[in-house]
Amino acid sequence: MKFRALLFSASLIAILFNGLTINTVNAQTNDFLYGDQLPDAPELSARGEYKVGVKTVNLVNPNQVDILNSKEGNDPTYDRPITIEVWYPANVGDDAKTVVYDEVMGTRGDSLRPLTPFTFKGRAYRDATPKTGNKFPLVVVSHGYVGSRYLMTYLTENLASKGYIVAAIDHTDSTFKDANAFQSTLLNRPKDIRFVINEMEKMGAKGSKNNLEGVVDANNTAIIGYSMGGYGVLNVGGAGYSAGLAQFFTGMTGGSTAISVHTAGNAAYEKMTDARIKAIVAFAPWGMERGVWDAEGLKGLKTPTFFIAGSQDDISGYEKGIKAIYEGTVNADRYLLTYMNARHNVAPNPPPAEALAPGLHIDEYYRYAEPSWDQRKMNNINQHFVTAFIGKHLKNQDNTKFLEVQKDSNEKDWTGFKPRSSTGMELLHAQPAN
């Protein structure tokens, strides 16, 4: 009897696994693409009125500290390359074809995990002509370590369809293809975000001769970050790092000096306050459990912020990690959306079908997947709440009813959610102390 039970269990697992493979493949080969609405998707997850164009832009940030070659008494600089992907409202012809994104799994591919190329379809149009006549608010997106500018296309395409210019960054030394020593990510993450905001403003400026001329409203900017991207956007938004961050740069004179510019109490950092930034979204921000933040530094965040976390986050931590950051940013109007039993992957696209191939390291799957949640459902919920939050602060939309809901989603259907669909979540809200 025990043998038969084991045999049945093994058969059931095989059926479920095969079903998952088929469903994932169908999600990208038929009509359902990343970011599309499931039947129980909340109201504001729907795509907006605009068709979406997308283009790749290669930038260079000159004379940056070359932290990976920094030693005692030697502080070299280099011209730092940064690639961004920009989504925007567009004019699209009837015969235009939607984009296919080229991505890889793996990490760097030499001494780490092999790089495995794959593609996936989107609902944007490559190099389509931007809509003119209106300026659209700017959204800058920063991925995790490791990641890429394509990690959250379900959200970037969705926001562009609602009338935003969305720029997602490939952070050099931090992508699947070029992952390098962690100090580069620590040092450059906030610098890259600031640089891209400035470059996007230049592209939209009168006389830029860029096809985005006249359509980028950088004075109404939101910054969105996941994991190390969250570490970056909180700093850019006003939360200065603690002196404890210097521990990661032992023996790197240039790094210790450069990172100090981003710490709380530093006069140079205080001057970096950016009034263009009106809203922040931080998915699973890293650093609190490692001494990167302290009470004094978190007080510097005054920009409205929406935190998103998993209650079982084993990378950034929850109670002593993300939730502690939320509680410590006492001078910001802030929210914390928690997916109960989720771990760290509350932000990415669903796993590609290729991540299910036999023989691949399980981390290729768990780079994207959540063990307790359907990633597509989380994507829809993220679209809903990010739309409500940044729409309120960048477009003066009255989205109060979607944001001011009861704390426990199990008690009553949240506004905007279909009956019986808003379970397993918590939404906290705190007003600024001052």
C-alpha positions as CSV (number, residue, x, y, z in Angstrom):
1,M,0.0,0.0,0.0
2,K,2.9,2.4,0.9
3,F,4.5,1.6,-2.5
4,R,1.3,2.4,-4.4
5,A,0.9,5.7,-2.5
6,L,4.4,6.7,-3.3
7,L,3.9,5.7,-6.9
8,F,0.7,7.8,-7.1
9,S,2.4,10.8,-5.5
10,A,5.3,10.6,-8.0
11,S,2.9,10.3,-10.9
12,L,0.9,13.3,-9.6
13,I,4.1,15.4,-9.2
14,A,5.1,14.5,-12.8
15,I,1.6,15.5,-14.1
16,L,1.7,18.8,-12.2
17,F,5.3,19.6,-13.3
18,N,4.4,18.8,-17.0
19,G,1.3,21.0,-16.7
20,L,3.4,23.8,-15.4
21,T,5.7,23.5,-18.3
22,I,2.9,23.5,-20.8
23,N,1.2,26.4,-19.2
24,T,4.4,28.5,-19.1
25,V,5.1,27.8,-22.7
26,N,1.6,28.6,-23.7
27,A,1.8,31.9,-21.8
28,Q,4.5,33.0,-24.2
29,T,3.6,31.3,-27.5
30,N,-0.1,31.9,-27.6
31,D,-2.0,35.1,-26.7
32,F,-1.1,35.5,-23.1
33,L,2.1,37.5,-22.6
34,Y,3.9,38.8,-19.5
35,G,1.8,41.5,-17.8
36,D,-1.6,40.5,-19.4
37,Q,-4.5,40.3,-17.0
38,L,-5.6,37.0,-15.4
39,P,-9.3,36.6,-14.9
40,D,-9.0,37.8,-11.3
41,A,-6.7,40.7,-12.0
42,P,-7.4,43.9,-10.0
43,E,-8.9,46.9,-11.7
44,L,-5.9,49.1,-12.3
45,S,-3.7,46.3,-13.7
46,A,-5.4,46.8,-17.1
47,R,-3.3,48.3,-19.8
48,G,-3.9,52.0,-20.6
49,E,-5.0,53.8,-23.7
50,Y,-1.7,54.2,-25.5
51,K,0.2,51.8,-27.7
52,V,3.8,51.5,-26.6
53,G,7.1,52.1,-28.3
54,V,10.4,50.8,-27.1
55,K,14.0,51.7,-27.9
56,T,17.5,50.9,-26.6
57,V,19.8,53.7,-25.6
58,N,23.5,53.4,-24.9
59,L,24.9,56.0,-22.5
60,V,28.3,56.8,-21.0
61,N,28.8,58.4,-17.5
62,P,32.3,59.9,-17.7
63,N,35.1,60.0,-15.1
64,Q,33.5,57.6,-12.6
65,V,35.5,55.9,-9.8
66,D,36.8,52.5,-11.0
67,I,36.0,50.7,-7.8
68,L,37.0,47.3,-9.0
69,N,40.6,48.5,-9.6
70,S,40.8,50.7,-6.5
71,K,43.6,50.0,-4.1
72,E,45.4,51.9,-1.3
73,G,46.7,55.1,-2.8
74,N,45.2,54.4,-6.2
75,D,41.8,55.8,-7.2
76,P,41.5,55.3,-11.0
77,T,38.5,56.5,-13.0
78,Y,36.8,55.3,-16.1
79,D,34.0,56.2,-18.5
80,R,31.1,54.0,-17.2
81,P,28.9,52.5,-19.9
82,I,25.1,52.2,-19.1
83,T,22.4,50.8,-21.4
84,I,18.8,51.7,-20.8
85,E,15.6,50.5,-22.4
86,V,12.9,53.2,-22.8
87,W,9.2,52.5,-23.2
88,Y,6.9,55.4,-24.2
89,P,3.4,56.2,-25.7
90,A,3.7,55.8,-29.4
91,N,2.0,56.2,-32.8
92,V,1.9,52.7,-34.3
93,G,0.9,51.6,-37.8
94,D,-1.5,48.8,-38.4
95,D,1.2,46.6,-40.0
96,A,3.7,47.0,-37.1
97,K,4.9,44.0,-35.3
98,T,5.3,43.7,-31.5
99,V,8.7,43.3,-29.9
100,V,10.6,40.1,-29.1
101,Y,13.0,40.7,-26.2
102,D,16.5,39.0,-26.1
103,E,17.5,37.9,-22.6
104,V,19.7,35.4,-20.9
105,M,19.6,33.2,-17.8
106,G,22.7,32.4,-15.8
107,T,25.4,34.7,-14.2
108,R,28.3,36.0,-16.3
109,G,28.9,32.6,-17.8
110,D,32.6,32.0,-17.1
111,S,33.3,31.0,-13.5
112,L,29.7,31.2,-12.4
113,R,26.5,29.7,-14.1
114,P,26.5,29.4,-17.9
115,L,24.6,31.9,-19.9
116,T,21.5,30.5,-21.6
117,P,19.9,32.8,-24.2
118,F,16.1,32.9,-24.5
119,T,13.5,35.3,-26.0
120,F,10.1,36.4,-25.0
121,K,7.3,38.4,-26.6
122,G,6.1,41.8,-25.5
123,R,3.3,44.2,-26.4
124,A,5.5,47.1,-27.4
125,Y,6.7,48.1,-30.8
126,R,10.5,48.5,-31.5
127,D,11.5,52.1,-32.4
128,A,8.0,53.3,-32.9
129,T,7.4,57.0,-33.3
130,P,6.7,58.7,-29.9
131,K,3.4,60.5,-29.4
132,T,4.0,64.2,-29.3
133,G,1.9,67.2,-28.1
134,N,2.0,66.2,-24.4
135,K,4.7,65.7,-21.8
136,F,4.5,62.4,-19.9
137,P,5.9,61.8,-16.4
138,L,9.2,59.9,-16.1
139,V,9.6,56.6,-14.4
140,V,13.2,55.1,-13.8
141,V,13.4,51.4,-13.0
142,S,16.4,49.8,-11.3
143,H,16.8,45.9,-11.2
144,G,18.3,43.7,-8.6
145,Y,21.7,42.0,-8.4
146,V,21.9,40.2,-10.7
147,G,19.2,41.2,-13.2
148,S,18.6,43.3,-16.3
149,R,16.6,46.1,-17.8
150,Y,14.1,43.4,-19.1
151,L,13.4,41.9,-15.6
152,M,10.1,43.7,-15.1
153,T,8.7,44.2,-18.6
154,Y,5.2,43.3,-17.3
155,L,5.3,46.6,-15.4
156,T,7.4,48.8,-17.7
157,E,5.1,48.2,-20.7
158,N,2.0,48.6,-18.5
159,L,3.1,52.0,-17.2
160,A,4.0,53.3,-20.6
161,S,0.6,52.4,-21.9
162,K,-0.8,54.6,-19.2
163,G,1.1,57.7,-20.3
164,Y,4.6,57.4,-18.7
165,I,8.1,57.5,-20.1
166,V,9.7,54.5,-18.5
167,A,13.5,54.0,-18.5
168,A,14.9,50.7,-17.1
169,I,18.6,50.5,-16.5
170,D,21.1,47.8,-17.2
171,H,23.5,48.4,-14.3
172,T,27.0,47.7,-15.4
173,D,28.7,44.9,-13.3
174,S,25.3,43.9,-12.0
175,T,23.5,42.2,-14.9
176,F,23.3,38.5,-15.8
177,K,25.9,39.0,-18.5
178,D,28.5,41.0,-16.6
179,A,28.0,40.4,-12.9
180,N,31.1,41.5,-11.0
181,A,32.3,42.2,-7.5
182,F,29.5,43.5,-5.2
183,Q,31.3,46.7,-4.4
184,S,30.5,48.1,-7.9
185,T,26.8,47.6,-7.3
186,L,27.0,49.2,-3.8
187,L,28.8,52.2,-5.1
188,N,27.2,52.8,-8.5
189,R,23.6,51.9,-7.9
190,P,22.4,55.4,-6.7
191,K,24.8,57.1,-9.0
192,D,23.4,55.3,-12.1
193,I,19.9,56.2,-11.1
194,R,20.7,59.9,-10.7
195,F,22.6,59.9,-14.0
196,V,19.7,58.3,-15.9
197,I,17.2,60.8,-14.6
198,N,19.5,63.6,-15.8
199,E,20.0,62.0,-19.2
200,M,16.3,61.4,-19.7
201,E,15.7,65.1,-18.9
202,K,18.3,66.0,-21.6
203,M,16.6,63.8,-24.2
204,G,13.3,65.5,-23.5
205,A,14.7,69.0,-23.5
206,K,13.9,71.5,-26.3
207,G,16.5,71.4,-29.0
208,S,17.8,67.9,-28.0
209,K,17.1,66.6,-31.5
210,N,16.2,63.3,-29.8
211,N,12.9,61.7,-30.8
212,L,11.8,62.1,-27.1
213,E,12.2,65.9,-27.4
214,G,9.3,67.6,-25.8
215,V,7.6,64.5,-24.3
216,V,9.6,63.8,-21.1
217,D,8.4,65.5,-17.9
218,A,11.4,64.9,-15.6
219,N,10.0,67.3,-13.1
220,N,7.4,64.6,-12.3
221,T,9.5,61.6,-11.8
222,A,9.0,58.3,-10.0
223,I,11.8,55.8,-9.2
224,I,11.2,52.1,-8.9
225,G,13.8,49.7,-7.5
226,Y,13.9,46.0,-6.7
227,S,16.3,44.5,-4.1
228,M,19.6,46.3,-4.8
229,G,17.5,48.7,-6.9
230,G,15.5,49.3,-3.8
231,Y,18.8,50.0,-2.0
232,G,19.5,52.5,-4.7
233,V,16.2,54.4,-5.0
234,L,15.8,54.9,-1.3
235,N,19.2,56.6,-1.2
236,V,18.4,58.7,-4.2
237,G,15.1,59.6,-2.5
238,G,16.8,60.9,0.7
239,A,17.6,57.9,2.9
240,G,21.4,58.3,3.6
241,Y,23.4,55.2,4.1
242,S,25.0,54.6,7.5
243,A,28.7,54.7,8.2
244,G,28.6,50.9,8.4
245,L,28.4,50.7,4.6
246,A,32.2,51.4,4.5
247,Q,32.9,47.9,5.9
248,F,32.3,46.6,2.4
249,F,35.1,48.7,1.0
250,T,38.0,47.7,3.2
251,G,41.3,48.3,1.4
252,M,39.6,50.3,-1.3
253,T,40.5,53.9,-0.7
254,G,38.6,55.3,-3.6
255,G,35.5,53.2,-2.7
256,S,35.5,54.3,0.9
257,T,35.7,58.0,-0.1
258,A,33.2,57.7,-2.9
259,I,30.5,55.9,-0.9
260,S,30.8,58.4,1.9
261,V,29.2,60.9,-0.4
262,H,26.0,58.9,-0.1
263,T,25.9,58.7,3.7
264,A,23.6,60.5,6.1
265,G,25.0,63.7,7.5
266,N,27.4,64.3,4.6
267,A,27.0,67.8,3.3
268,A,27.5,66.7,-0.3
269,Y,24.8,64.2,0.1
270,E,22.3,66.7,1.5
271,K,22.8,68.8,-1.6
272,M,21.7,65.9,-3.8
273,T,18.1,66.2,-2.7
274,D,16.1,66.0,-6.0
275,A,12.8,67.9,-6.1
276,R,11.9,66.2,-9.4
277,I,11.3,62.9,-7.6
278,K,7.7,62.8,-6.5
279,A,7.2,59.1,-5.7
280,I,9.3,56.0,-4.9
281,V,8.4,52.3,-5.2
282,A,10.8,49.9,-3.4
283,F,10.4,46.2,-4.0
284,A,12.2,44.1,-1.3
285,P,14.9,46.8,-0.7
286,W,18.2,45.3,0.6
287,G,20.5,46.4,3.3
288,M,18.8,46.9,6.7
289,E,20.0,43.5,8.2
290,R,23.6,44.2,7.0
291,G,23.9,47.6,8.7
292,V,23.5,49.7,5.6
293,W,20.7,51.8,7.1
294,D,20.2,53.3,10.6
295,A,17.5,55.4,12.2
296,E,19.2,58.7,11.4
297,G,19.7,57.9,7.8
298,L,16.1,56.6,7.3
299,K,14.7,59.9,8.7
300,G,16.0,61.6,5.6
301,L,13.5,59.9,3.4
302,K,10.6,62.4,2.9
303,T,9.3,61.4,-0.5
304,P,6.1,59.3,-0.6
305,T,7.1,55.7,-0.8
306,F,5.4,52.4,-1.5
307,F,7.2,49.3,-0.2
308,I,6.4,45.8,-1.5
309,A,7.7,42.7,0.3
310,G,7.3,39.0,1.0
311,S,6.8,38.1,4.6
312,Q,9.4,35.3,4.3
313,D,12.0,37.3,2.4
314,D,15.3,35.4,3.0
315,I,17.5,37.8,1.1
316,S,16.6,41.3,2.4
317,G,14.8,40.1,5.5
318,Y,11.3,41.1,6.5
319,E,10.7,42.0,10.2
320,K,14.3,43.2,10.7
321,G,14.8,44.1,7.1
322,I,12.1,45.6,4.8
323,K,9.5,46.2,7.5
324,A,12.1,47.8,9.7
325,I,12.9,50.2,6.9
326,Y,9.2,51.0,6.5
327,E,8.9,51.7,10.2
328,G,12.1,53.8,10.3
329,T,11.2,56.1,7.4
330,V,9.2,58.2,9.8
331,N,9.2,61.4,7.8
332,A,7.6,59.9,4.7
333,D,4.0,59.1,3.7
334,R,4.5,55.4,3.1
335,Y,2.8,52.1,2.4
336,L,3.9,48.5,2.9
337,L,2.2,45.8,0.8
338,T,3.1,42.4,2.1
339,Y,2.6,39.1,0.2
340,M,2.2,36.6,3.0
341,N,4.5,33.6,2.7
342,A,6.3,35.1,-0.3
343,R,10.1,35.2,-0.3
344,H,12.2,37.7,-2.2
345,N,11.0,37.5,-5.8
346,V,8.0,39.9,-5.5
347,A,9.0,42.0,-8.5
348,P,10.2,40.0,-11.6
349,N,8.5,38.6,-14.7
350,P,7.3,35.0,-14.4
351,P,10.0,32.3,-15.1
352,P,10.6,31.7,-18.8
353,A,9.7,28.3,-20.2
354,E,13.5,27.7,-20.6
355,A,14.0,27.8,-16.9
356,L,12.1,24.5,-16.6
357,A,14.5,22.6,-18.8
358,P,16.1,19.5,-17.2
359,G,19.6,19.9,-16.0
360,L,19.5,23.7,-15.3
361,H,20.4,25.0,-11.9
362,I,17.3,25.5,-9.9
363,D,18.3,29.1,-9.3
364,E,17.5,29.9,-13.0
365,Y,13.9,29.1,-12.0
366,Y,14.1,30.8,-8.6
367,R,15.6,33.9,-10.1
368,Y,12.0,34.7,-11.0
369,A,9.6,32.3,-9.3
370,E,7.9,32.5,-5.9
371,P,7.3,29.2,-4.1
372,S,3.9,30.2,-2.7
373,W,2.5,32.6,-5.3
374,D,1.5,32.6,-9.0
375,Q,4.0,35.1,-10.4
376,R,1.4,36.3,-12.9
377,K,-1.0,37.2,-10.2
378,M,1.6,39.1,-8.3
379,N,2.5,41.0,-11.5
380,N,-1.1,42.0,-11.8
381,I,-1.4,43.1,-8.2
382,N,1.9,45.1,-8.6
383,Q,0.6,46.8,-11.7
384,H,-2.6,47.8,-9.8
385,F,-0.9,49.3,-6.7
386,V,2.0,51.0,-8.6
387,T,-0.6,52.5,-11.0
388,A,-2.6,53.8,-8.0
389,F,0.4,55.1,-6.1
390,I,2.4,56.9,-8.8
391,G,-0.8,58.1,-10.5
392,K,-1.7,59.9,-7.3
393,H,1.7,61.6,-7.0
394,L,2.6,62.2,-10.6
395,K,-0.8,62.8,-12.2
396,N,-2.9,64.0,-9.2
397,Q,-5.3,61.1,-9.7
398,D,-7.8,60.5,-6.9
399,N,-6.8,56.9,-6.2
400,T,-7.6,57.0,-2.5
401,K,-10.1,54.2,-2.6
402,F,-7.5,51.8,-4.0
403,L,-4.9,52.7,-1.4
404,E,-7.0,53.2,1.8
405,V,-8.2,49.7,2.3
406,Q,-8.4,47.6,5.5
407,K,-5.1,46.1,6.6
408,D,-5.9,42.4,6.2
409,S,-7.0,41.4,2.7
410,N,-8.7,38.3,4.1
411,E,-11.3,40.3,6.0
412,K,-13.0,41.9,3.1
413,D,-12.5,42.2,-0.7
414,W,-10.1,45.1,-1.3
415,T,-11.5,47.9,-3.5
416,G,-10.7,47.2,-7.2
417,F,-10.3,43.4,-6.6
418,K,-12.8,40.8,-7.9
419,P,-14.8,38.9,-5.2
420,R,-12.7,36.3,-3.3
421,S,-9.5,37.3,-5.0
422,S,-7.7,39.6,-2.5
423,T,-6.4,37.0,-0.1
424,G,-3.0,36.5,1.6
425,M,-1.9,40.2,1.7
426,E,-1.5,43.0,4.2
427,L,-1.4,46.7,3.4
428,L,0.0,49.1,6.0
429,H,0.0,52.9,5.8
430,A,1.8,55.5,7.9
431,Q,1.7,59.3,7.8
432,P,4.9,61.3,8.1
433,A,5.8,62.4,11.7
434,N,6.4,65.9,10.6
